[in-house]
């Protein structure tokens, strides 16, 4: 925050990304959430003009970890192909309600 007159304060302003999706380096925009903060200037903020800045930002890719767990048992059949069951794999670092499907092909 810049440009405030001595004694005036500003607080509580928050920023969020315009998109939750990965859009490449500097591909997303940070925006100030209007109404999220307060300017205290003795006149309910009417002595100041608030100009919102929208700098570029980056939402990075979340990393998931897929792991083979438990014993995989295979009877000899002249191939190298093993059949996995749902008990043989785990995916971790899933965020919130994201839906992740592991293809065992």
Buried (B, 14 or more C-beta within 10 A) or exposed (E): EEEBEEEBEBEEBEBBBBEEEEBEEEBBBBBBEEEEBEBBBEEEBEEBEEEEEEEEBEBEEEEEEEEEEEEEEEEEEEEEEEEEEEEBBEEEEEEEEEEEEEEEE
